[in-house]
Amino acid sequence: MSCNSCSTKTVGLAEYASPNALTWCPGCGNFGIQVALKQALVAQGVTPHQAMLCFDVGCNGNGSDKIDGYRFHGLHGRILPVAAGIACANKKLTVVAEAGDGATFGEGVNHFVHAVRGNFDITFLCHNNENYGLTKGQASATTREDVAMNSNPDGVTSTPIHPQRLALSLGATFSARIFSGDIAGMNRVFQAAIAHKGFAFVEILQNCPTYNKHTPHEWYQQRVYNINETDHDTSNRAAAVAAAEDINEKVATGILYQDPNSVPFMMRDAVRKDLGAELIDEVKTYDITPYTSRMR
Ligand SMILES: Cc1ncc(C[n+]2csc(CCOP(=O)(O)OP(=O)(O)O)c2C)c(N)n1
């Protein structure tokens, strides 16, 4: 195993291995996502000591103890502020956050909005299986209209959130979409997201064989194509918005938009911009006894 101070050693997949058994349903998209994440971290030369993997609550979050490295398992919908705080405190870490569409566009939609605006230096993998998987198939904010779910047996009546439209309208500096059945594609996009300076939003179109019967693995397989193999200009936000629109017939995957001049949150702060020190280097010990003694 290599570490921050002995970076000459190369990292291997085995370093991210965990002895804990995976518990996802057979055929779940989470298996491929986890494999691709490990591959991308290794390809980027990120050791488990240099990675901070942050998990939300949900089926996706049940991967938190099935991979090695520094990990944090947060509350439902709340992983982005935790990950943002970590990225601000120690810029040397590669911070990856994972959450479901329920957490991201339901409970935590406010955090998503401000994480994009802040351009915190995080890779955010949003597992969009278009339902609340862990709690057994309720409709989420991305479940399509009229689709019947366990919470809505007569079909969803609310207008779904379109993740790419939302992210790009908020000024995302990196917005990508990829299919959980495409491990090579995920590896490629995850690597670009990890290397990006700022908030890298990766929406993963994830199949859920147990509760999402409307867009199964084969449905995506027949519709997705790699937009990065076309003449799409990833630095053109309007082109990205147009390319992202279709989620029904021909679904563009790959990097839709990337701002090549993205400046992450901590580098935008004039006070800290030229400081070599990290916030964690400035942590001091304070004697708070005088303040607490009155409480006795
Ligand atoms: C604030 C809050 N609301 C609801 C729950 C209950 N809950 C736990 S997991 C979950 C579903 C998770 O769905 P999603 O975020 O889409 O992730 P998935 O399981 O599909 O990967 C819910 C509703 C909770 N733990 N906390």
The ligand as an SDF file (V2000), in Angstrom:
LIG
                    3D

 26 27  0  0  0  0  0  0  0  0999 V2000
  -34.7120   12.0520    6.1990 C   0  0  0  0  0  0  0  0  0  0  0  0
  -35.0550   10.6210    5.8890 C   0  0  0  0  0  0  0  0  0  0  0  0
  -36.1250   10.3500    5.1140 N   0  0  0  0  0  0  0  0  0  0  0  0
  -36.4440    9.0710    4.8240 C   0  0  0  0  0  0  0  0  0  0  0  0
  -35.6820    8.0390    5.3050 C   0  0  0  0  0  0  0  0  0  0  0  0
  -36.0660    6.6020    4.9920 C   0  0  0  0  0  0  0  0  0  0  0  0
  -35.2780    6.0900    3.8850 N   0  0  0  0  0  0  0  0  0  0  0  0
  -34.1250    5.4230    4.0830 C   0  0  0  0  0  0  0  0  0  0  0  0
  -33.4680    4.8340    2.6570 S   0  0  0  0  0  0  0  0  0  0  0  0
  -34.7230    5.4950    1.7690 C   0  0  0  0  0  0  0  0  0  0  0  0
  -34.7890    5.2910    0.2770 C   0  0  0  0  0  0  0  0  0  0  0  0
  -33.5200    5.6160   -0.4130 C   0  0  0  0  0  0  0  0  0  0  0  0
  -33.7630    5.8660   -1.7850 O   0  0  0  0  0  0  0  0  0  0  0  0
  -32.6610    6.5400   -2.6540 P   0  0  0  0  0  0  0  0  0  0  0  0
  -32.0850    7.6950   -1.9580 O   0  0  0  0  0  0  0  0  0  0  0  0
  -33.2020    6.7750   -4.0270 O   0  0  0  0  0  0  0  0  0  0  0  0
  -31.5380    5.4140   -2.7250 O   0  0  0  0  0  0  0  0  0  0  0  0
  -31.6280    3.8840   -3.2380 P   0  0  0  0  0  0  0  0  0  0  0  0
  -32.0430    3.0540   -2.0570 O   0  0  0  0  0  0  0  0  0  0  0  0
  -32.6330    3.8240   -4.3510 O   0  0  0  0  0  0  0  0  0  0  0  0
  -30.2350    3.5790   -3.6690 O   0  0  0  0  0  0  0  0  0  0  0  0
  -35.6450    6.1710    2.5940 C   0  0  0  0  0  0  0  0  0  0  0  0
  -36.8790    6.8330    2.1140 C   0  0  0  0  0  0  0  0  0  0  0  0
  -34.5570    8.3570    6.0900 C   0  0  0  0  0  0  0  0  0  0  0  0
  -33.7350    7.4010    6.5410 N   0  0  0  0  0  0  0  0  0  0  0  0
  -34.2800    9.6480    6.3800 N   0  0  0  0  0  0  0  0  0  0  0  0
  1  2  1  0
  2  3  1  0
  2 26  2  0
  3  4  2  0
  4  5  1  0
  5  6  1  0
  5 24  2  0
  6  7  1  0
  7  8  2  0
  7 22  1  0
  8  9  1  0
  9 10  1  0
 10 11  1  0
 10 22  2  0
 11 12  1  0
 12 13  1  0
 13 14  1  0
 14 15  2  0
 14 16  1  0
 14 17  1  0
 17 18  1  0
 18 19  2  0
 18 20  1  0
 18 21  1  0
 22 23  1  0
 24 25  1  0
 24 26  1  0
M  CHG  1   7   1
M  END
$$$$
